[in-house]
Structures are given as C-alpha cells and as structure tokens.
Amino acid sequence: MSAGGGGVAMTGLAVCFGTVNSIKALWETRIKKCKEDLEKQTELKEKVAVGRLKHAWEDRITLAKLKEKVVTEDGRVILRIEREEWKTLPPVLVQLCQVQEWQLHRTGLQKIPHFIASFENLIVLDLSRNAISEIPKEIGKLTRLRELLMSYNRVNSIPEELCCCENLEKLELAVNRDLDELPAQLSKLKKLYHLDLSMNQFTTIPECVVDLPALEWLDMGGNMLQYLPHDIHRMEKLHTLWLQRNELEHLPDNISRIPNLETLVLSSNKLRDIPALMEGMSNLRFVNFRDNPLTLDVSLAKPDTSEEDEEEDDREMFGIEFMHAYIQEARQRESQPNYTSVLNVTIEAGPEITSTQ
C-alpha cells in the first residue's frame, strides 16, 4: 500500500471514530436528560404526594377545630364561632352538614361559600357583624331556612333566589349601608313576618315588602325614605312599623287604614302635619312624632313624676295624646281661620317601647 493510500485509510478511520464518538455523546446526553426528567417527575410526584398528605392533615386539624365549635342546645345542632378570624370557610365544613344553625359573629367572614347548598337542614343562618358583600344564589337551596340574619355586613344586593326559601320567617339586613332595593320575587315569601331593613339607603318601602302577606314587624329606620306607598294599607297584618330618622315630609291618608297597626315610630323626619284620619286608629298604642318640624305649636303639660319616669314621659310628649291634640288644634284652625292657641294637655304615662336595635 502506498503512503498516500495509507493516509486516506487513516483519515477514513478517524472520521469513523469521530462519528461513533458523536453518536455516543448524543446518546449519553439523551440518557442523562431522561434520567434528570425522571428524577424531576419523581420529585414532583413526591412533592404532590407530600402536599396532598399535608393538605389532608390540615383538613383533619381544621375539621377537628370546627367540631369543637359545634354545640347542641334545645335539641338543635349549632355551629358557633365568635371573635375568631375566619375570612373564608374551608370546604371540609361540608362534613358537618348535619348542623342546623350557624352563628358566626365578628369573624371577618368575607364570603358565604357556594357549598352552603349542602346544608339542607339549616334552620337559622346568623352571619351578623362580618364583612360579607354578597349572598350567593345557592341560598335558595335552603328550603328549611327560617331565619337569615345578615345585619352589619357589606351586602349591596339580594339574589332573587332567596324567594325559594319558602319557610323563611325572619330576615334581618340592617346596617349594610349600600343596600337600596330588593328583588320583586321576595313577595313570594309567604311566611315572612319579621323584616329589618334599617340603616340602609332605601328611598321608599319596596313594593315587594308591601306585598308580603304575613308581615307583622318592619323596621326601615335610618334610611332615606322620602315618601310612603299610597297603598300601604294593604299591609293588613302589620302591627309594628319603625320609620325614624328618614326624610318623610308627609304621610298618606291610607296609613290610617292599616288595620292592626299598634306601634308607629316617626321621630326625626321632616313631617309638617299629621293626617286627621289618624285620629280613628283605634288599635294604635304607641306613636312618636318627636323631632319633626310640625306646622302647629302644640305642647303637652307634663305630670309630676319621678326621675326614672322622666324619659318615658318625654317620649309621650309626642305620643298618642300629642297626636290627638294636634289633630284637634288643626281642626279648630280650619274651622276658625283667625283662631290661635297653644294647647296644654296633661298626659298620662303610656306603654314603654324600645327598638330592637
């Protein structure tokens, strides 16, 4: 073999070895990468397994903590949490779906969980004094619910699905600040007898409220009511009506036709007169016209009383006797245009009444 031929052979052999080494290196790289990927997958699976185990352990701890908050009173199973931070409620809570009453106060709770629908046995849902801004539509699944207490929250709207809570008897939505309307469907709540809408932004009594057939007690104090519905007399079972601290300038004559009205609080409004027809409200036991810019100057003489009775007598200065005296004075002035007088009527102590607020 010539020297030239040997060089070519050696070159070919070098190329062959180079190719083999390249392939070997490529496979080694791939094998190394596969090993690394396998190790990463194994590590990830282990982390997931550990995470699941940790989550399951945390759920067990949380569930145990919640179980400590469950008590039984008068045969009713109650979940009671007060002054502990629970901004959200964990899904593990559904394992306590036998609970019939929630009492969660001052917990900072921001949201009612959608799994609330799982608590079909719930009779009372008391979430007062929290930070809840929304009532989920799942609330309509609670067909056994009798009381929904949501005062002192941040609720600004009510879902129409609430009308599906056919056994609801008591609804409290006081001091939610931005609440100014209710869905028309709420008139379907045939058993609702107690409704508290005080300290919100309502400008009139919603029509659906007037349509509630069983309503007996209504508080709309501290709103921005400018007028009352003309057909307010359709509230046939209403016996207590709180309208204090609003913007009312006059009362419709039909207020005198509410057949069972016993308590009417109208203090701190902008009333200029008292409808004469109110004189015939035979069932009315307590009324308060204090702090209204009434046109006529009618004063009542106070009886001699002890200091502890002074506050009650002060209330009565603008009560039933005052109302009748005012209407009498107005009638005198109508019949005698030049008649001027300041009535002085001695009052008797009347029934004491206090707001639930």
C-alpha positions as a Markdown table, in Angstrom:
| # | Residue | x | y | z |
|---|---|---|---|---|
| 1 | Met | 0.0 | 0.0 | 0.0 |
| 2 | Ser | 1.4 | 3.4 | -0.9 |
| 3 | Ala | 1.9 | 6.2 | 1.6 |
| 4 | Gly | -0.9 | 8.2 | 0.0 |
| 5 | Gly | -3.3 | 5.3 | 0.2 |
| 6 | Gly | -2.4 | 4.8 | 3.9 |
| 7 | Gly | -3.2 | 8.4 | 4.7 |
| 8 | Val | -6.6 | 8.1 | 3.1 |
| 9 | Ala | -7.4 | 5.0 | 5.1 |
| 10 | Met | -6.2 | 6.6 | 8.4 |
| 11 | Thr | -8.4 | 9.7 | 7.6 |
| 12 | Gly | -11.4 | 7.5 | 7.0 |
| 13 | Leu | -10.8 | 5.6 | 10.2 |
| 14 | Ala | -10.6 | 8.9 | 12.1 |
| 15 | Val | -13.9 | 10.1 | 10.6 |
| 16 | Cys | -15.5 | 6.8 | 11.6 |
| 17 | Phe | -14.3 | 7.0 | 15.1 |
| 18 | Gly | -15.4 | 10.7 | 15.3 |
| 19 | Thr | -18.9 | 9.7 | 14.1 |
| 20 | Val | -19.1 | 6.9 | 16.7 |
| 21 | Asn | -18.0 | 9.3 | 19.4 |
| 22 | Ser | -20.5 | 11.9 | 18.4 |
| 23 | Ile | -23.3 | 9.3 | 18.4 |
| 24 | Lys | -22.1 | 8.0 | 21.8 |
| 25 | Ala | -22.0 | 11.5 | 23.2 |
| 26 | Leu | -25.5 | 12.3 | 21.8 |
| 27 | Trp | -26.9 | 9.1 | 23.4 |
| 28 | Glu | -25.2 | 9.8 | 26.7 |
| 29 | Thr | -26.7 | 13.3 | 26.6 |
| 30 | Arg | -30.2 | 11.9 | 25.9 |
| 31 | Ile | -29.8 | 9.3 | 28.6 |
| 32 | Lys | -28.7 | 11.9 | 31.1 |
| 33 | Lys | -31.6 | 14.1 | 30.2 |
| 34 | Cys | -34.0 | 11.2 | 30.6 |
| 35 | Lys | -32.6 | 10.5 | 34.0 |
| 36 | Glu | -32.9 | 14.1 | 35.0 |
| 37 | Asp | -36.5 | 14.3 | 33.7 |
| 38 | Leu | -37.3 | 11.0 | 35.5 |
| 39 | Glu | -35.8 | 12.4 | 38.7 |
| 40 | Lys | -37.8 | 15.6 | 38.3 |
| 41 | Gln | -41.0 | 13.7 | 37.8 |
| 42 | Thr | -40.3 | 11.5 | 40.7 |
| 43 | Glu | -39.5 | 14.6 | 42.9 |
| 44 | Leu | -42.7 | 16.3 | 41.6 |
| 45 | Lys | -44.8 | 13.3 | 42.4 |
| 46 | Glu | -43.3 | 13.1 | 45.9 |
| 47 | Lys | -44.0 | 16.8 | 46.4 |
| 48 | Val | -47.6 | 16.3 | 45.2 |
| 49 | Ala | -48.0 | 13.3 | 47.5 |
| 50 | Val | -46.5 | 15.3 | 50.4 |
| 51 | Gly | -48.7 | 18.2 | 49.5 |
| 52 | Arg | -51.8 | 16.0 | 49.5 |
| 53 | Leu | -50.8 | 14.4 | 52.7 |
| 54 | Lys | -50.2 | 17.9 | 54.3 |
| 55 | His | -53.5 | 19.2 | 52.9 |
| 56 | Ala | -55.3 | 16.1 | 54.2 |
| 57 | Trp | -53.6 | 16.6 | 57.6 |
| 58 | Glu | -54.5 | 20.3 | 57.7 |
| 59 | Asp | -58.1 | 19.4 | 56.8 |
| 60 | Arg | -58.2 | 17.0 | 59.7 |
| 61 | Ile | -56.9 | 19.7 | 62.0 |
| 62 | Thr | -59.4 | 22.2 | 60.7 |
| 63 | Leu | -62.3 | 19.8 | 60.9 |
| 64 | Ala | -61.3 | 18.9 | 64.5 |
| 65 | Lys | -61.2 | 22.7 | 65.3 |
| 66 | Leu | -64.6 | 23.2 | 63.7 |
| 67 | Lys | -66.1 | 20.2 | 65.6 |
| 68 | Glu | -65.1 | 21.9 | 68.8 |
| 69 | Lys | -67.4 | 24.8 | 67.8 |
| 70 | Val | -70.4 | 22.6 | 67.4 |
| 71 | Val | -72.9 | 22.5 | 70.4 |
| 72 | Thr | -76.3 | 21.1 | 70.9 |
| 73 | Glu | -78.9 | 23.4 | 72.5 |
| 74 | Asp | -82.6 | 22.6 | 72.9 |
| 75 | Gly | -82.2 | 19.7 | 70.5 |
| 76 | Arg | -80.7 | 21.8 | 67.8 |
| 77 | Val | -77.1 | 21.3 | 66.4 |
| 78 | Ile | -75.4 | 24.7 | 66.3 |
| 79 | Leu | -72.0 | 25.9 | 64.8 |
| 80 | Arg | -71.0 | 28.8 | 66.9 |
| 81 | Ile | -67.9 | 30.9 | 66.2 |
| 82 | Glu | -67.4 | 34.4 | 67.7 |
| 83 | Arg | -64.4 | 36.8 | 67.6 |
| 84 | Glu | -62.1 | 34.4 | 65.8 |
| 85 | Glu | -60.7 | 35.1 | 62.3 |
| 86 | Trp | -62.3 | 33.0 | 59.6 |
| 87 | Lys | -62.3 | 35.2 | 56.5 |
| 88 | Thr | -63.2 | 32.1 | 54.4 |
| 89 | Leu | -64.8 | 28.9 | 55.4 |
| 90 | Pro | -63.0 | 25.7 | 54.3 |
| 91 | Pro | -64.7 | 23.1 | 52.1 |
| 92 | Val | -64.1 | 20.5 | 54.8 |
| 93 | Leu | -67.0 | 22.1 | 56.6 |
| 94 | Val | -69.4 | 20.2 | 54.4 |
| 95 | Gln | -68.6 | 17.2 | 56.6 |
| 96 | Leu | -70.7 | 18.9 | 59.3 |
| 97 | Cys | -73.8 | 19.2 | 57.1 |
| 98 | Gln | -76.0 | 17.9 | 60.0 |
| 99 | Val | -75.6 | 21.4 | 61.5 |
| 100 | Gln | -79.0 | 23.2 | 61.8 |
| 101 | Glu | -77.8 | 26.6 | 62.8 |
| 102 | Trp | -74.8 | 28.8 | 62.0 |
| 103 | Gln | -73.9 | 31.5 | 64.5 |
| 104 | Leu | -70.8 | 33.3 | 63.1 |
| 105 | His | -70.2 | 36.7 | 64.6 |
| 106 | Arg | -67.3 | 39.1 | 64.3 |
| 107 | Thr | -65.1 | 36.6 | 62.3 |
| 108 | Gly | -64.2 | 38.9 | 59.4 |
| 109 | Leu | -66.0 | 36.4 | 57.1 |
| 110 | Gln | -65.9 | 37.9 | 53.6 |
| 111 | Lys | -67.9 | 35.4 | 51.6 |
| 112 | Ile | -70.7 | 32.8 | 52.0 |
| 113 | Pro | -69.4 | 29.6 | 50.4 |
| 114 | His | -71.2 | 28.1 | 47.5 |
| 115 | Phe | -71.3 | 24.8 | 49.3 |
| 116 | Ile | -73.8 | 26.4 | 51.6 |
| 117 | Ala | -76.3 | 24.5 | 49.5 |
| 118 | Ser | -75.1 | 21.2 | 51.1 |
| 119 | Phe | -76.6 | 22.3 | 54.4 |
| 120 | Glu | -80.2 | 21.3 | 53.6 |
| 121 | Asn | -81.1 | 21.0 | 57.3 |
| 122 | Leu | -80.1 | 24.6 | 58.1 |
| 123 | Ile | -82.9 | 26.4 | 60.0 |
| 124 | Val | -81.0 | 29.6 | 61.2 |
| 125 | Leu | -78.2 | 31.3 | 59.3 |
| 126 | Asp | -76.8 | 34.1 | 61.5 |
| 127 | Leu | -73.8 | 35.8 | 60.0 |
| 128 | Ser | -74.3 | 39.2 | 61.6 |
| 129 | Arg | -71.3 | 41.6 | 62.1 |
| 130 | Asn | -68.9 | 40.3 | 59.4 |
| 131 | Ala | -67.6 | 41.6 | 56.1 |
| 132 | Ile | -69.8 | 39.8 | 53.6 |
| 133 | Ser | -70.6 | 41.7 | 50.4 |
| 134 | Glu | -72.6 | 39.1 | 48.5 |
| 135 | Ile | -75.3 | 36.5 | 49.2 |
| 136 | Pro | -74.8 | 33.6 | 46.7 |
| 137 | Lys | -77.8 | 32.3 | 44.7 |
| 138 | Glu | -77.2 | 28.9 | 46.3 |
| 139 | Ile | -79.0 | 30.4 | 49.3 |
| 140 | Gly | -82.2 | 29.4 | 47.5 |
| 141 | Lys | -81.4 | 25.7 | 48.1 |
| 142 | Leu | -82.1 | 26.1 | 51.9 |
| 143 | Thr | -85.8 | 25.4 | 51.8 |
| 144 | Arg | -86.0 | 24.7 | 55.5 |
| 145 | Leu | -84.4 | 28.0 | 56.5 |
| 146 | Arg | -86.5 | 30.1 | 58.9 |
| 147 | Glu | -84.1 | 32.9 | 59.8 |
| 148 | Leu | -81.5 | 34.7 | 57.8 |
| 149 | Leu | -79.6 | 37.3 | 59.9 |
| 150 | Met | -77.2 | 39.4 | 57.9 |
| 151 | Ser | -77.1 | 42.8 | 59.7 |
| 152 | Tyr | -73.9 | 44.8 | 60.0 |
| 153 | Asn | -72.2 | 43.4 | 56.8 |
| 154 | Arg | -71.5 | 44.9 | 53.4 |
| 155 | Val | -74.3 | 43.4 | 51.3 |
| 156 | Asn | -75.4 | 45.6 | 48.4 |
| 157 | Ser | -77.8 | 43.3 | 46.6 |
| 158 | Ile | -80.1 | 40.4 | 47.4 |
| 159 | Pro | -80.4 | 37.5 | 45.0 |
| 160 | Glu | -83.9 | 36.7 | 43.7 |
| 161 | Glu | -83.2 | 33.0 | 44.5 |
| 162 | Leu | -83.9 | 33.9 | 48.2 |
| 163 | Cys | -87.6 | 33.7 | 47.4 |
| 164 | Cys | -87.1 | 29.9 | 47.1 |
| 165 | Cys | -86.6 | 29.8 | 50.9 |
| 166 | Glu | -90.3 | 29.1 | 51.3 |
| 167 | Asn | -90.2 | 28.7 | 55.1 |
| 168 | Leu | -88.3 | 31.9 | 55.8 |
| 169 | Glu | -89.9 | 33.8 | 58.7 |
| 170 | Lys | -87.3 | 36.3 | 59.8 |
| 171 | Leu | -85.0 | 38.4 | 57.6 |
| 172 | Glu | -82.5 | 41.0 | 59.0 |
| 173 | Leu | -80.4 | 43.1 | 56.7 |
| 174 | Ala | -79.8 | 46.2 | 58.9 |
| 175 | Val | -76.7 | 48.3 | 58.5 |
| 176 | Asn | -75.5 | 47.1 | 55.2 |
| 177 | Arg | -75.1 | 50.8 | 54.1 |
| 178 | Asp | -75.3 | 50.5 | 50.3 |
| 179 | Leu | -78.5 | 48.3 | 50.1 |
| 180 | Asp | -81.2 | 50.2 | 48.4 |
| 181 | Glu | -83.5 | 47.7 | 46.7 |
| 182 | Leu | -85.0 | 44.3 | 46.9 |
| 183 | Pro | -85.9 | 41.8 | 44.1 |
| 184 | Ala | -89.7 | 41.7 | 43.3 |
| 185 | Gln | -89.6 | 38.0 | 43.8 |
| 186 | Leu | -89.3 | 38.3 | 47.6 |
| 187 | Ser | -93.1 | 38.9 | 47.8 |
| 188 | Lys | -93.3 | 35.1 | 47.4 |
| 189 | Leu | -92.1 | 34.7 | 51.0 |
| 190 | Lys | -95.5 | 33.8 | 52.3 |
| 191 | Lys | -94.3 | 33.1 | 55.9 |
| 192 | Leu | -92.0 | 36.2 | 56.4 |
| 193 | Tyr | -93.4 | 38.1 | 59.4 |
| 194 | His | -90.2 | 40.0 | 60.6 |
| 195 | Leu | -88.1 | 42.3 | 58.3 |
| 196 | Asp | -85.4 | 44.6 | 59.4 |
| 197 | Leu | -84.0 | 46.9 | 56.7 |
| 198 | Ser | -82.9 | 49.8 | 58.9 |
| 199 | Met | -79.8 | 51.9 | 58.3 |
| 200 | Asn | -79.5 | 51.4 | 54.6 |
| 201 | Gln | -80.2 | 53.5 | 51.5 |
| 202 | Phe | -83.9 | 52.9 | 50.7 |
| 203 | Thr | -85.8 | 55.9 | 49.4 |
| 204 | Thr | -89.2 | 54.2 | 49.8 |
| 205 | Ile | -90.7 | 50.9 | 51.1 |
| 206 | Pro | -90.2 | 48.4 | 48.2 |
| 207 | Glu | -93.3 | 47.1 | 46.6 |
| 208 | Cys | -92.4 | 43.5 | 47.3 |
| 209 | Val | -92.4 | 44.4 | 51.0 |
| 210 | Val | -95.9 | 45.9 | 50.8 |
| 211 | Asp | -96.9 | 42.6 | 49.1 |
| 212 | Leu | -95.7 | 40.3 | 51.9 |
| 213 | Pro | -98.9 | 38.7 | 53.1 |
| 214 | Ala | -97.7 | 37.7 | 56.6 |
| 215 | Leu | -95.5 | 40.7 | 57.5 |
| 216 | Glu | -96.1 | 41.9 | 61.1 |
| 217 | Trp | -92.9 | 43.8 | 62.1 |
| 218 | Leu | -91.0 | 46.2 | 59.8 |
| 219 | Asp | -88.0 | 48.4 | 60.6 |
| 220 | Met | -87.0 | 50.9 | 58.0 |
| 221 | Gly | -85.5 | 53.5 | 60.3 |
| 222 | Gly | -82.3 | 55.3 | 59.4 |
| 223 | Asn | -82.8 | 55.1 | 55.6 |
| 224 | Met | -83.6 | 57.9 | 53.1 |
| 225 | Leu | -87.3 | 57.4 | 52.8 |
| 226 | Gln | -88.9 | 60.4 | 51.0 |
| 227 | Tyr | -92.4 | 59.1 | 50.8 |
| 228 | Leu | -94.6 | 56.1 | 51.8 |
| 229 | Pro | -96.5 | 53.9 | 49.3 |
| 230 | His | -100.1 | 55.1 | 48.7 |
| 231 | Asp | -101.3 | 51.5 | 49.2 |
| 232 | Ile | -99.5 | 51.0 | 52.5 |
| 233 | His | -102.8 | 49.9 | 54.0 |
| 234 | Arg | -102.5 | 46.6 | 52.1 |
| 235 | Met | -100.1 | 45.5 | 54.9 |
| 236 | Glu | -103.0 | 44.1 | 56.8 |
| 237 | Lys | -101.1 | 42.1 | 59.4 |
| 238 | Leu | -98.5 | 44.8 | 60.2 |
| 239 | His | -98.6 | 45.7 | 63.9 |
| 240 | Thr | -95.1 | 47.4 | 64.3 |
| 241 | Leu | -93.6 | 50.0 | 61.9 |
| 242 | Trp | -90.3 | 51.8 | 62.6 |
| 243 | Leu | -89.7 | 54.8 | 60.3 |
| 244 | Gln | -87.5 | 57.0 | 62.5 |
| 245 | Arg | -84.6 | 59.1 | 61.0 |
| 246 | Asn | -85.8 | 59.4 | 57.4 |
| 247 | Glu | -86.7 | 62.2 | 55.0 |
| 248 | Leu | -90.5 | 61.9 | 55.2 |
| 249 | Glu | -92.3 | 65.2 | 54.6 |
| 250 | His | -95.9 | 63.9 | 54.7 |
| 251 | Leu | -97.9 | 60.8 | 55.5 |
| 252 | Pro | -100.5 | 59.3 | 53.1 |
| 253 | Asp | -104.0 | 59.2 | 54.5 |
| 254 | Asn | -104.1 | 55.4 | 53.9 |
| 255 | Ile | -101.6 | 54.9 | 56.8 |
| 256 | Ser | -104.7 | 55.3 | 59.0 |
| 257 | Arg | -106.2 | 52.2 | 57.3 |
| 258 | Ile | -103.5 | 49.8 | 58.3 |
| 259 | Pro | -106.0 | 47.7 | 60.4 |
| 260 | Asn | -103.7 | 46.1 | 63.0 |
| 261 | Leu | -101.0 | 48.8 | 63.5 |
| 262 | Glu | -100.2 | 49.2 | 67.2 |
| 263 | Thr | -96.7 | 50.8 | 67.1 |
| 264 | Leu | -95.7 | 53.6 | 64.8 |
| 265 | Val | -92.3 | 55.4 | 65.2 |
| 266 | Leu | -91.9 | 58.6 | 63.1 |
| 267 | Ser | -89.3 | 60.6 | 65.1 |
| 268 | Ser | -86.6 | 62.6 | 63.3 |
| 269 | Asn | -88.3 | 63.1 | 59.9 |
| 270 | Lys | -89.4 | 66.2 | 58.1 |
| 271 | Leu | -93.2 | 66.0 | 58.7 |
| 272 | Arg | -95.2 | 69.2 | 58.6 |
| 273 | Asp | -98.6 | 67.8 | 59.5 |
| 274 | Ile | -100.4 | 64.8 | 60.9 |
| 275 | Pro | -103.3 | 63.3 | 58.8 |
| 276 | Ala | -106.6 | 63.9 | 60.5 |
| 277 | Leu | -107.7 | 60.4 | 59.7 |
| 278 | Met | -105.1 | 59.0 | 62.1 |
| 279 | Glu | -107.4 | 60.0 | 64.9 |
| 280 | Gly | -109.5 | 57.0 | 64.1 |
| 281 | Met | -106.7 | 54.5 | 64.5 |
| 282 | Ser | -108.2 | 52.6 | 67.5 |
| 283 | Asn | -105.6 | 49.9 | 67.7 |
| 284 | Leu | -102.7 | 52.3 | 67.9 |
| 285 | Arg | -101.0 | 52.0 | 71.3 |
| 286 | Phe | -97.7 | 53.9 | 70.7 |
| 287 | Val | -96.7 | 56.6 | 68.3 |
| 288 | Asn | -93.8 | 59.0 | 68.3 |
| 289 | Phe | -93.6 | 62.3 | 66.3 |
| 290 | Arg | -90.6 | 63.7 | 68.2 |
| 291 | Asp | -88.1 | 66.0 | 66.2 |
| 292 | Asn | -90.4 | 66.8 | 63.3 |
| 293 | Pro | -90.9 | 70.4 | 62.0 |
| 294 | Leu | -94.7 | 70.3 | 62.5 |
| 295 | Thr | -96.6 | 73.4 | 61.5 |
| 296 | Leu | -98.7 | 73.8 | 64.6 |
| 297 | Asp | -97.3 | 74.6 | 68.1 |
| 298 | Val | -99.0 | 72.0 | 70.3 |
| 299 | Ser | -97.4 | 71.4 | 73.7 |
| 300 | Leu | -98.5 | 69.0 | 76.5 |
| 301 | Ala | -98.1 | 69.6 | 80.2 |
| 302 | Lys | -96.0 | 67.1 | 82.0 |
| 303 | Pro | -97.4 | 65.3 | 85.0 |
| 304 | Asp | -95.5 | 65.1 | 88.3 |
| 305 | Thr | -93.3 | 62.1 | 88.0 |
| 306 | Ser | -90.1 | 60.6 | 89.5 |
| 307 | Glu | -86.8 | 61.0 | 87.7 |
| 308 | Glu | -86.8 | 57.4 | 86.4 |
| 309 | Asp | -90.1 | 58.1 | 84.6 |
| 310 | Glu | -89.0 | 61.3 | 83.1 |
| 311 | Glu | -87.6 | 59.8 | 79.9 |
| 312 | Glu | -90.8 | 57.8 | 79.3 |
| 313 | Asp | -92.9 | 61.0 | 79.9 |
| 314 | Asp | -90.6 | 62.9 | 77.5 |
| 315 | Arg | -91.4 | 60.3 | 74.8 |
| 316 | Glu | -95.1 | 60.6 | 75.5 |
| 317 | Met | -94.9 | 64.4 | 74.9 |
| 318 | Phe | -95.0 | 63.4 | 71.2 |
| 319 | Gly | -97.2 | 60.3 | 71.5 |
| 320 | Ile | -100.8 | 59.4 | 71.3 |
| 321 | Glu | -102.1 | 62.3 | 73.3 |
| 322 | Phe | -100.0 | 64.7 | 71.4 |
| 323 | Met | -101.3 | 63.3 | 68.1 |
| 324 | His | -104.9 | 63.7 | 69.1 |
| 325 | Ala | -104.3 | 67.2 | 70.5 |
| 326 | Tyr | -102.5 | 68.2 | 67.2 |
| 327 | Ile | -105.4 | 67.0 | 65.1 |
| 328 | Gln | -107.9 | 68.8 | 67.3 |
| 329 | Glu | -105.9 | 72.0 | 67.0 |
| 330 | Ala | -105.7 | 71.7 | 63.2 |
| 331 | Arg | -109.4 | 71.1 | 63.1 |
| 332 | Gln | -110.0 | 74.2 | 65.2 |
| 333 | Arg | -107.8 | 76.3 | 62.9 |
| 334 | Glu | -109.6 | 75.1 | 59.8 |
| 335 | Ser | -113.0 | 76.0 | 61.2 |
| 336 | Gln | -111.8 | 79.3 | 62.6 |
| 337 | Pro | -109.1 | 80.9 | 60.4 |
| 338 | Asn | -108.3 | 83.6 | 62.9 |
| 339 | Tyr | -108.1 | 81.1 | 65.8 |
| 340 | Thr | -104.7 | 81.0 | 67.6 |
| 341 | Ser | -103.9 | 78.8 | 70.6 |
| 342 | Val | -101.3 | 76.7 | 72.2 |
| 343 | Leu | -102.9 | 73.6 | 73.7 |
| 344 | Asn | -101.7 | 72.4 | 77.1 |
| 345 | Val | -102.9 | 68.9 | 77.8 |
| 346 | Thr | -101.8 | 66.8 | 80.8 |
| 347 | Ile | -100.7 | 63.4 | 79.7 |
| 348 | Glu | -100.8 | 60.0 | 81.4 |
| 349 | Ala | -98.0 | 57.5 | 81.4 |
| 350 | Gly | -98.2 | 55.2 | 78.4 |
| 351 | Pro | -96.7 | 51.8 | 77.5 |
| 352 | Glu | -92.9 | 51.6 | 77.2 |
| 353 | Ile | -91.5 | 50.5 | 73.9 |
| 354 | Thr | -87.9 | 50.1 | 72.8 |
| 355 | Ser | -86.3 | 49.3 | 69.4 |
| 356 | Thr | -84.5 | 46.0 | 68.9 |
| 357 | Gln | -81.5 | 47.9 | 67.5 |
